[in-house]
Amino acid sequence: MHTVHNARITLLATALNNLALAVVIAGCIAPAVSGQLAGGGQVVATLAWISAGSILHFFAQGVLGGLRP
């Protein structure tokens, strides 16, 4: 039964990590490619997106702590 539990935890952590990557891409790379990073306010918004992605990534790592031996 631990195998099923561990597989579900791993899938949840993978989904959260993928969401974190999507947040970083949407908030950082998309404005950079479209050329909207010229203003100072956009840099602050970009840092907020990076922070949100980092928080999701660390939350995904915390979820992996629920794996059973």
PDB file with SEQRES, HELIX, SHEET and CRYST1 records, atoms N, CA, C and O in Angstrom:
SEQRES   1 A   69  MET HIS THR VAL HIS ASN ALA ARG ILE THR LEU LEU ALA          
SEQRES   2 A   69  THR ALA LEU ASN ASN LEU ALA LEU ALA VAL VAL ILE ALA          
SEQRES   3 A   69  GLY CYS ILE ALA PRO ALA VAL SER GLY GLN LEU ALA GLY          
SEQRES   4 A   69  GLY GLY GLN VAL VAL ALA THR LEU ALA TRP ILE SER ALA          
SEQRES   5 A   69  GLY SER ILE LEU HIS PHE PHE ALA GLN GLY VAL LEU GLY          
SEQRES   6 A   69  GLY LEU ARG PRO                                              
HELIX    1 AA1 HIS A    2  VAL A   24  1                                  23    
HELIX    2 AA2 ILE A   25  ILE A   29  3                                   5    
HELIX    3 AA3 ALA A   30  SER A   34  1                                   5    
HELIX    4 AA4 GLY A   40  VAL A   63  1                                  24    
HELIX    5 AA5 LEU A   64  GLY A   66  5                                   3    
CRYST1    1.000    1.000    1.000  90.00  90.00  90.00 P 1           1          
ATOM      1  N   MET A   1       0.805  -1.191   0.000  1.00  0.00           N  
ATOM      2  CA  MET A   1       0.000   0.000   0.000  1.00  0.00           C  
ATOM      3  C   MET A   1       0.855   1.265   0.000  1.00  0.00           C  
ATOM      4  O   MET A   1       0.418   2.314  -0.473  1.00  0.00           O  
ATOM      5  N   HIS A   2       2.079   1.163   0.534  1.00  0.00           N  
ATOM      6  CA  HIS A   2       2.958   2.320   0.542  1.00  0.00           C  
ATOM      7  C   HIS A   2       3.349   2.737  -0.870  1.00  0.00           C  
ATOM      8  O   HIS A   2       3.619   3.911  -1.125  1.00  0.00           O  
ATOM      9  N   THR A   3       3.379   1.785  -1.774  1.00  0.00           N  
ATOM     10  CA  THR A   3       3.762   2.101  -3.151  1.00  0.00           C  
ATOM     11  C   THR A   3       2.735   3.028  -3.792  1.00  0.00           C  
ATOM     12  O   THR A   3       3.105   3.988  -4.468  1.00  0.00           O  
ATOM     13  N   VAL A   4       1.467   2.754  -3.591  1.00  0.00           N  
ATOM     14  CA  VAL A   4       0.412   3.604  -4.145  1.00  0.00           C  
ATOM     15  C   VAL A   4       0.464   4.992  -3.507  1.00  0.00           C  
ATOM     16  O   VAL A   4       0.347   6.004  -4.199  1.00  0.00           O  
ATOM     17  N   HIS A   5       0.641   5.035  -2.196  1.00  0.00           N  
ATOM     18  CA  HIS A   5       0.739   6.315  -1.489  1.00  0.00           C  
ATOM     19  C   HIS A   5       1.924   7.124  -2.020  1.00  0.00           C  
ATOM     20  O   HIS A   5       1.787   8.313  -2.308  1.00  0.00           O  
ATOM     21  N   ASN A   6       3.077   6.486  -2.147  1.00  0.00           N  
ATOM     22  CA  ASN A   6       4.271   7.181  -2.625  1.00  0.00           C  
ATOM     23  C   ASN A   6       4.098   7.668  -4.061  1.00  0.00           C  
ATOM     24  O   ASN A   6       4.585   8.744  -4.409  1.00  0.00           O  
ATOM     25  N   ALA A   7       3.418   6.897  -4.890  1.00  0.00           N  
ATOM     26  CA  ALA A   7       3.182   7.316  -6.274  1.00  0.00           C  
ATOM     27  C   ALA A   7       2.275   8.542  -6.316  1.00  0.00           C  
ATOM     28  O   ALA A   7       2.498   9.455  -7.111  1.00  0.00           O  
ATOM     29  N   ARG A   8       1.263   8.564  -5.469  1.00  0.00           N  
ATOM     30  CA  ARG A   8       0.359   9.719  -5.428  1.00  0.00           C  
ATOM     31  C   ARG A   8       1.079  10.961  -4.914  1.00  0.00           C  
ATOM     32  O   ARG A   8       0.879  12.055  -5.443  1.00  0.00           O  
ATOM     33  N   ILE A   9       1.903  10.807  -3.905  1.00  0.00           N  
ATOM     34  CA  ILE A   9       2.667  11.937  -3.374  1.00  0.00           C  
ATOM     35  C   ILE A   9       3.628  12.456  -4.438  1.00  0.00           C  
ATOM     36  O   ILE A   9       3.770  13.667  -4.606  1.00  0.00           O  
ATOM     37  N   THR A  10       4.281  11.557  -5.150  1.00  0.00           N  
ATOM     38  CA  THR A  10       5.214  11.966  -6.199  1.00  0.00           C  
ATOM     39  C   THR A  10       4.488  12.703  -7.318  1.00  0.00           C  
ATOM     40  O   THR A  10       4.994  13.702  -7.829  1.00  0.00           O  
ATOM     41  N   LEU A  11       3.319  12.225  -7.703  1.00  0.00           N  
ATOM     42  CA  LEU A  11       2.541  12.907  -8.740  1.00  0.00           C  
ATOM     43  C   LEU A  11       2.102  14.295  -8.293  1.00  0.00           C  
ATOM     44  O   LEU A  11       2.134  15.238  -9.084  1.00  0.00           O  
ATOM     45  N   LEU A  12       1.692  14.430  -7.038  1.00  0.00           N  
ATOM     46  CA  LEU A  12       1.294  15.732  -6.516  1.00  0.00           C  
ATOM     47  C   LEU A  12       2.478  16.692  -6.504  1.00  0.00           C  
ATOM     48  O   LEU A  12       2.342  17.853  -6.892  1.00  0.00           O  
ATOM     49  N   ALA A  13       3.625  16.217  -6.063  1.00  0.00           N  
ATOM     50  CA  ALA A  13       4.819  17.066  -6.041  1.00  0.00           C  
ATOM     51  C   ALA A  13       5.236  17.465  -7.455  1.00  0.00           C  
ATOM     52  O   ALA A  13       5.667  18.597  -7.675  1.00  0.00           O  
ATOM     53  N   THR A  14       5.115  16.561  -8.401  1.00  0.00           N  
ATOM     54  CA  THR A  14       5.439  16.878  -9.789  1.00  0.00           C  
ATOM     55  C   THR A  14       4.489  17.924 -10.347  1.00  0.00           C  
ATOM     56  O   THR A  14       4.914  18.842 -11.050  1.00  0.00           O  
ATOM     57  N   ALA A  15       3.208  17.791 -10.040  1.00  0.00           N  
ATOM     58  CA  ALA A  15       2.226  18.774 -10.514  1.00  0.00           C  
ATOM     59  C   ALA A  15       2.501  20.159  -9.923  1.00  0.00           C  
ATOM     60  O   ALA A  15       2.419  21.163 -10.630  1.00  0.00           O  
ATOM     61  N   LEU A  16       2.824  20.213  -8.644  1.00  0.00           N  
ATOM     62  CA  LEU A  16       3.139  21.499  -8.014  1.00  0.00           C  
ATOM     63  C   LEU A  16       4.409  22.109  -8.605  1.00  0.00           C  
ATOM     64  O   LEU A  16       4.477  23.320  -8.817  1.00  0.00           O  
ATOM     65  N   ASN A  17       5.398  21.284  -8.866  1.00  0.00           N  
ATOM     66  CA  ASN A  17       6.637  21.783  -9.452  1.00  0.00           C  
ATOM     67  C   ASN A  17       6.403  22.287 -10.874  1.00  0.00           C  
ATOM     68  O   ASN A  17       6.974  23.301 -11.273  1.00  0.00           O  
ATOM     69  N   ASN A  18       5.569  21.589 -11.637  1.00  0.00           N  
ATOM     70  CA  ASN A  18       5.236  22.057 -12.985  1.00  0.00           C  
ATOM     71  C   ASN A  18       4.468  23.377 -12.931  1.00  0.00           C  
ATOM     72  O   ASN A  18       4.677  24.252 -13.771  1.00  0.00           O  
ATOM     73  N   LEU A  19       3.585  23.519 -11.950  1.00  0.00           N  
ATOM     74  CA  LEU A  19       2.867  24.778 -11.773  1.00  0.00           C  
ATOM     75  C   LEU A  19       3.833  25.904 -11.422  1.00  0.00           C  
ATOM     76  O   LEU A  19       3.683  27.029 -11.900  1.00  0.00           O  
ATOM     77  N   ALA A  20       4.814  25.605 -10.597  1.00  0.00           N  
ATOM     78  CA  ALA A  20       5.821  26.608 -10.239  1.00  0.00           C  
ATOM     79  C   ALA A  20       6.587  27.065 -11.475  1.00  0.00           C  
ATOM     80  O   ALA A  20       6.834  28.259 -11.649  1.00  0.00           O  
ATOM     81  N   LEU A  21       6.955  26.135 -12.318  1.00  0.00           N  
ATOM     82  CA  LEU A  21       7.664  26.484 -13.552  1.00  0.00           C  
ATOM     83  C   LEU A  21       6.785  27.317 -14.469  1.00  0.00           C  
ATOM     84  O   LEU A  21       7.262  28.268 -15.088  1.00  0.00           O  
ATOM     85  N   ALA A  22       5.507  26.970 -14.565  1.00  0.00           N  
ATOM     86  CA  ALA A  22       4.587  27.738 -15.412  1.00  0.00           C  
ATOM     87  C   ALA A  22       4.413  29.162 -14.886  1.00  0.00           C  
ATOM     88  O   ALA A  22       4.301  30.101 -15.674  1.00  0.00           O  
ATOM     89  N   VAL A  23       4.390  29.329 -13.569  1.00  0.00           N  
ATOM     90  CA  VAL A  23       4.264  30.663 -12.977  1.00  0.00           C  
ATOM     91  C   VAL A  23       5.485  31.505 -13.323  1.00  0.00           C  
ATOM     92  O   VAL A  23       5.353  32.670 -13.698  1.00  0.00           O  
ATOM     93  N   VAL A  24       6.661  30.925 -13.202  1.00  0.00           N  
ATOM     94  CA  VAL A  24       7.886  31.661 -13.522  1.00  0.00           C  
ATOM     95  C   VAL A  24       7.921  32.023 -14.999  1.00  0.00           C  
ATOM     96  O   VAL A  24       8.298  33.140 -15.354  1.00  0.00           O  
ATOM     97  N   ILE A  25       7.534  31.096 -15.858  1.00  0.00           N  
ATOM     98  CA  ILE A  25       7.533  31.385 -17.295  1.00  0.00           C  
ATOM     99  C   ILE A  25       6.519  32.475 -17.623  1.00  0.00           C  
ATOM    100  O   ILE A  25       6.822  33.397 -18.380  1.00  0.00           O  
ATOM    101  N   ALA A  26       5.320  32.374 -17.059  1.00  0.00           N  
ATOM    102  CA  ALA A  26       4.285  33.368 -17.358  1.00  0.00           C  
ATOM    103  C   ALA A  26       4.664  34.746 -16.847  1.00  0.00           C  
ATOM    104  O   ALA A  26       4.384  35.748 -17.504  1.00  0.00           O  
ATOM    105  N   GLY A  27       5.295  34.808 -15.687  1.00  0.00           N  
ATOM    106  CA  GLY A  27       5.595  36.094 -15.095  1.00  0.00           C  
ATOM    107  C   GLY A  27       6.918  36.708 -15.487  1.00  0.00           C  
ATOM    108  O   GLY A  27       7.098  37.917 -15.337  1.00  0.00           O  
ATOM    109  N   CYS A  28       7.845  35.918 -15.981  1.00  0.00           N  
ATOM    110  CA  CYS A  28       9.191  36.428 -16.266  1.00  0.00           C  
ATOM    111  C   CYS A  28       9.551  36.368 -17.745  1.00  0.00           C  
ATOM    112  O   CYS A  28       9.922  37.371 -18.354  1.00  0.00           O  
ATOM    113  N   ILE A  29       9.436  35.204 -18.289  1.00  0.00           N  
ATOM    114  CA  ILE A  29       9.907  35.018 -19.654  1.00  0.00           C  
ATOM    115  C   ILE A  29       8.961  35.662 -20.650  1.00  0.00           C  
ATOM    116  O   ILE A  29       9.417  36.270 -21.619  1.00  0.00           O  
ATOM    117  N   ALA A  30       7.658  35.545 -20.440  1.00  0.00           N  
ATOM    118  CA  ALA A  30       6.706  36.143 -21.381  1.00  0.00           C  
ATOM    119  C   ALA A  30       6.858  37.659 -21.484  1.00  0.00           C  
ATOM    120  O   ALA A  30       6.896  38.170 -22.603  1.00  0.00           O  
ATOM    121  N   PRO A  31       6.948  38.411 -20.378  1.00  0.00           N  
ATOM    122  CA  PRO A  31       7.168  39.851 -20.523  1.00  0.00           C  
ATOM    123  C   PRO A  31       8.523  40.191 -21.143  1.00  0.00           C  
ATOM    124  O   PRO A  31       8.641  41.176 -21.872  1.00  0.00           O  
ATOM    125  N   ALA A  32       9.527  39.397 -20.864  1.00  0.00           N  
ATOM    126  CA  ALA A  32      10.849  39.654 -21.444  1.00  0.00           C  
ATOM    127  C   ALA A  32      10.816  39.472 -22.955  1.00  0.00           C  
ATOM    128  O   ALA A  32      11.403  40.262 -23.694  1.00  0.00           O  
ATOM    129  N   VAL A  33      10.132  38.436 -23.408  1.00  0.00           N  
ATOM    130  CA  VAL A  33      10.051  38.181 -24.852  1.00  0.00           C  
ATOM    131  C   VAL A  33       9.212  39.253 -25.548  1.00  0.00           C  
ATOM    132  O   VAL A  33       9.524  39.654 -26.670  1.00  0.00           O  
ATOM    133  N   SER A  34       8.163  39.712 -24.898  1.00  0.00           N  
ATOM    134  CA  SER A  34       7.308  40.723 -25.521  1.00  0.00           C  
ATOM    135  C   SER A  34       7.874  42.133 -25.383  1.00  0.00           C  
ATOM    136  O   SER A  34       7.309  43.078 -25.933  1.00  0.00           O  
ATOM    137  N   GLY A  35       8.972  42.287 -24.663  1.00  0.00           N  
ATOM    138  CA  GLY A  35       9.625  43.583 -24.546  1.00  0.00           C  
ATOM    139  C   GLY A  35       8.985  44.518 -23.543  1.00  0.00           C  
ATOM    140  O   GLY A  35       9.110  45.735 -23.682  1.00  0.00           O  
ATOM    141  N   GLN A  36       8.309  43.995 -22.543  1.00  0.00           N  
ATOM    142  CA  GLN A  36       7.618  44.826 -21.567  1.00  0.00           C  
ATOM    143  C   GLN A  36       8.405  44.999 -20.268  1.00  0.00           C  
ATOM    144  O   GLN A  36       7.842  45.441 -19.266  1.00  0.00           O  
ATOM    145  N   LEU A  37       9.672  44.664 -20.266  1.00  0.00           N  
ATOM    146  CA  LEU A  37      10.459  44.785 -19.045  1.00  0.00           C  
ATOM    147  C   LEU A  37      11.165  46.134 -18.935  1.00  0.00           C  
ATOM    148  O   LEU A  37      12.080  46.276 -18.124  1.00  0.00           O  
ATOM    149  N   ALA A  38      10.771  47.112 -19.718  1.00  0.00           N  
ATOM    150  CA  ALA A  38      11.450  48.400 -19.722  1.00  0.00           C  
ATOM    151  C   ALA A  38      11.140  49.209 -18.471  1.00  0.00           C  
ATOM    152  O   ALA A  38      12.015  49.922 -17.979  1.00  0.00           O  
ATOM    153  N   GLY A  39       9.931  49.124 -17.944  1.00  0.00           N  
ATOM    154  CA  GLY A  39       9.541  49.927 -16.794  1.00  0.00           C  
ATOM    155  C   GLY A  39      10.008  49.329 -15.482  1.00  0.00           C  
ATOM    156  O   GLY A  39      10.172  48.115 -15.367  1.00  0.00           O  
ATOM    157  N   GLY A  40      10.223  50.195 -14.480  1.00  0.00           N  
ATOM    158  CA  GLY A  40      10.658  49.723 -13.173  1.00  0.00           C  
ATOM    159  C   GLY A  40       9.598  48.928 -12.448  1.00  0.00           C  
ATOM    160  O   GLY A  40       9.921  48.014 -11.690  1.00  0.00           O  
ATOM    161  N   GLY A  41       8.326  49.262 -12.669  1.00  0.00           N  
ATOM    162  CA  GLY A  41       7.245  48.524 -12.029  1.00  0.00           C  
ATOM    163  C   GLY A  41       7.154  47.089 -12.506  1.00  0.00           C  
ATOM    164  O   GLY A  41       6.763  46.200 -11.750  1.00  0.00           O  
ATOM    165  N   GLN A  42       7.509  46.865 -13.741  1.00  0.00           N  
ATOM    166  CA  GLN A  42       7.455  45.515 -14.283  1.00  0.00           C  
ATOM    167  C   GLN A  42       8.527  44.629 -13.652  1.00  0.00           C  
ATOM    168  O   GLN A  42       8.326  43.424 -13.498  1.00  0.00           O  
ATOM    169  N   VAL A  43       9.656  45.218 -13.290  1.00  0.00           N  
ATOM    170  CA  VAL A  43      10.715  44.441 -12.645  1.00  0.00           C  
ATOM    171  C   VAL A  43      10.240  43.944 -11.282  1.00  0.00           C  
ATOM    172  O   VAL A  43      10.524  42.809 -10.899  1.00  0.00           O  
ATOM    173  N   VAL A  44       9.522  44.789 -10.554  1.00  0.00           N  
ATOM    174  CA  VAL A  44       8.981  44.385  -9.255  1.00  0.00           C  
ATOM    175  C   VAL A  44       7.960  43.270  -9.439  1.00  0.00           C  
ATOM    176  O   VAL A  44       7.939  42.306  -8.674  1.00  0.00           O  
ATOM    177  N   ALA A  45       7.119  43.405 -10.448  1.00  0.00           N  
ATOM    178  CA  ALA A  45       6.128  42.360 -10.727  1.00  0.00           C  
ATOM    179  C   ALA A  45       6.821  41.050 -11.105  1.00  0.00           C  
ATOM    180  O   ALA A  45       6.380  39.971 -10.709  1.00  0.00           O  
ATOM    181  N   THR A  46       7.903  41.151 -11.870  1.00  0.00           N  
ATOM    182  CA  THR A  46       8.649  39.955 -12.257  1.00  0.00           C  
ATOM    183  C   THR A  46       9.237  39.270 -11.029  1.00  0.00           C  
ATOM    184  O   THR A  46       9.201  38.044 -10.926  1.00  0.00           O  
ATOM    185  N   LEU A  47       9.770  40.043 -10.110  1.00  0.00           N  
ATOM    186  CA  LEU A  47      10.308  39.462  -8.881  1.00  0.00           C  
ATOM    187  C   LEU A  47       9.206  38.806  -8.055  1.00  0.00           C  
ATOM    188  O   LEU A  47       9.451  37.801  -7.388  1.00  0.00           O  
ATOM    189  N   ALA A  48       8.007  39.359  -8.092  1.00  0.00           N  
ATOM    190  CA  ALA A  48       6.877  38.747  -7.387  1.00  0.00           C  
ATOM    191  C   ALA A  48       6.526  37.396  -8.015  1.00  0.00           C  
ATOM    192  O   ALA A  48       6.233  36.439  -7.298  1.00  0.00           O  
ATOM    193  N   TRP A  49       6.552  37.313  -9.339  1.00  0.00           N  
ATOM    194  CA  TRP A  49       6.276  36.048 -10.024  1.00  0.00           C  
ATOM    195  C   TRP A  49       7.349  35.010  -9.691  1.00  0.00           C  
ATOM    196  O   TRP A  49       7.040  33.838  -9.475  1.00  0.00           O  
ATOM    197  N   ILE A  50       8.611  35.447  -9.649  1.00  0.00           N  
ATOM    198  CA  ILE A  50       9.694  34.522  -9.295  1.00  0.00           C  
ATOM    199  C   ILE A  50       9.505  34.020  -7.865  1.00  0.00           C  
ATOM    200  O   ILE A  50       9.704  32.837  -7.587  1.00  0.00           O  
ATOM    201  N   SER A  51       9.124  34.914  -6.965  1.00  0.00           N  
ATOM    202  CA  SER A  51       8.888  34.520  -5.576  1.00  0.00           C  
ATOM    203  C   SER A  51       7.740  33.522  -5.471  1.00  0.00           C  
ATOM    204  O   SER A  51       7.832  32.538  -4.737  1.00  0.00           O  
ATOM    205  N   ALA A  52       6.673  33.771  -6.197  1.00  0.00           N  
ATOM    206  CA  ALA A  52       5.531  32.844  -6.171  1.00  0.00           C  
ATOM    207  C   ALA A  52       5.932  31.469  -6.698  1.00  0.00           C  
ATOM    208  O   ALA A  52       5.545  30.448  -6.130  1.00  0.00           O  
ATOM    209  N   GLY A  53       6.706  31.439  -7.782  1.00  0.00           N  
ATOM    210  CA  GLY A  53       7.180  30.168  -8.316  1.00  0.00           C  
ATOM    211  C   GLY A  53       8.099  29.449  -7.353  1.00  0.00           C  
ATOM    212  O   GLY A  53       8.040  28.225  -7.231  1.00  0.00           O  
ATOM    213  N   SER A  54       8.950  30.201  -6.665  1.00  0.00           N  
ATOM    214  CA  SER A  54       9.861  29.597  -5.696  1.00  0.00           C  
ATOM    215  C   SER A  54       9.104  29.007  -4.511  1.00  0.00           C  
ATOM    216  O   SER A  54       9.441  27.926  -4.028  1.00  0.00           O  
ATOM    217  N   ILE A  55       8.083  29.718  -4.047  1.00  0.00           N  
ATOM    218  CA  ILE A  55       7.274  29.210  -2.940  1.00  0.00           C  
ATOM    219  C   ILE A  55       6.580  27.911  -3.339  1.00  0.00           C  
ATOM    220  O   ILE A  55       6.550  26.959  -2.558  1.00  0.00           O  
ATOM    221  N   LEU A  56       6.024  27.865  -4.541  1.00  0.00           N  
ATOM    222  CA  LEU A  56       5.386  26.633  -5.014  1.00  0.00           C  
ATOM    223  C   LEU A  56       6.399  25.493  -5.123  1.00  0.00           C  
ATOM    224  O   LEU A  56       6.091  24.350  -4.787  1.00  0.00           O  
ATOM    225  N   HIS A  57       7.601  25.807  -5.592  1.00  0.00           N  
ATOM    226  CA  HIS A  57       8.636  24.782  -5.727  1.00  0.00           C  
ATOM    227  C   HIS A  57       9.016  24.212  -4.358  1.00  0.00           C  
ATOM    228  O   HIS A  57       9.133  22.996  -4.205  1.00  0.00           O  
ATOM    229  N   PHE A  58       9.208  25.078  -3.370  1.00  0.00           N  
ATOM    230  CA  PHE A  58       9.566  24.599  -2.044  1.00  0.00           C  
ATOM    231  C   PHE A  58       8.415  23.861  -1.375  1.00  0.00           C  
ATOM    232  O   PHE A  58       8.641  22.937  -0.593  1.00  0.00           O  
ATOM    233  N   PHE A  59       7.181  24.262  -1.674  1.00  0.00           N  
ATOM    234  CA  PHE A  59       6.028  23.533  -1.178  1.00  0.00           C  
ATOM    235  C   PHE A  59       5.998  22.126  -1.768  1.00  0.00           C  
ATOM    236  O   PHE A  59       5.665  21.165  -1.074  1.00  0.00           O  
ATOM    237  N   ALA A  60       6.348  22.006  -3.062  1.00  0.00           N  
ATOM    238  CA  ALA A  60       6.407  20.685  -3.701  1.00  0.00           C  
ATOM    239  C   ALA A  60       7.475  19.810  -3.036  1.00  0.00           C  
ATOM    240  O   ALA A  60       7.273  18.608  -2.858  1.00  0.00           O  
ATOM    241  N   GLN A  61       8.589  20.404  -2.677  1.00  0.00           N  
ATOM    242  CA  GLN A  61       9.619  19.634  -1.985  1.00  0.00           C  
ATOM    243  C   GLN A  61       9.129  19.185  -0.607  1.00  0.00           C  
ATOM    244  O   GLN A  61       9.446  18.084  -0.157  1.00  0.00           O  
ATOM    245  N   GLY A  62       8.359  20.042   0.055  1.00  0.00           N  
ATOM    246  CA  GLY A  62       7.797  19.671   1.344  1.00  0.00           C  
ATOM    247  C   GLY A  62       6.806  18.522   1.233  1.00  0.00           C  
ATOM    248  O   GLY A  62       6.723  17.674   2.121  1.00  0.00           O  
ATOM    249  N   VAL A  63       6.062  18.500   0.144  1.00  0.00           N  
ATOM    250  CA  VAL A  63       5.114  17.403  -0.089  1.00  0.00           C  
ATOM    251  C   VAL A  63       5.857  16.078  -0.205  1.00  0.00           C  
ATOM    252  O   VAL A  63       5.355  15.041   0.228  1.00  0.00           O  
ATOM    253  N   LEU A  64       7.047  16.114  -0.787  1.00  0.00           N  
ATOM    254  CA  LEU A  64       7.823  14.882  -0.914  1.00  0.00           C  
ATOM    255  C   LEU A  64       8.262  14.330   0.441  1.00  0.00           C  
ATOM    256  O   LEU A  64       8.640  13.163   0.544  1.00  0.00           O  
ATOM    257  N   GLY A  65       8.213  15.159   1.472  1.00  0.00           N  
ATOM    258  CA  GLY A  65       8.529  14.673   2.801  1.00  0.00           C  
ATOM    259  C   GLY A  65       7.499  13.683   3.324  1.00  0.00           C  
ATOM    260  O   GLY A  65       7.742  13.004   4.322  1.00  0.00           O  
ATOM    261  N   GLY A  66       6.354  13.595   2.660  1.00  0.00           N  
ATOM    262  CA  GLY A  66       5.307  12.661   3.059  1.00  0.00           C  
ATOM    263  C   GLY A  66       5.479  11.254   2.501  1.00  0.00           C  
ATOM    264  O   GLY A  66       4.612  10.400   2.691  1.00  0.00           O  
ATOM    265  N   LEU A  67       6.584  11.008   1.820  1.00  0.00           N  
ATOM    266  CA  LEU A  67       6.829   9.669   1.293  1.00  0.00           C  
ATOM    267  C   LEU A  67       7.071   8.684   2.441  1.00  0.00           C  
ATOM    268  O   LEU A  67       7.702   9.019   3.445  1.00  0.00           O  
ATOM    269  N   ARG A  68       6.565   7.488   2.273  1.00  0.00           N  
ATOM    270  CA  ARG A  68       6.740   6.446   3.290  1.00  0.00           C  
ATOM    271  C   ARG A  68       7.799   5.454   2.835  1.00  0.00           C  
ATOM    272  O   ARG A  68       7.869   5.109   1.656  1.00  0.00           O  
ATOM    273  N   PRO A  69       8.624   4.997   3.771  1.00  0.00           N  
ATOM    274  CA  PRO A  69       9.673   4.025   3.388  1.00  0.00           C  
ATOM    275  C   PRO A  69       9.105   2.658   3.080  1.00  0.00           C  
ATOM    276  O   PRO A  69       9.853   1.740   2.745  1.00  0.00           O  
TER     277      PRO A  69                                                      
END                                                                             
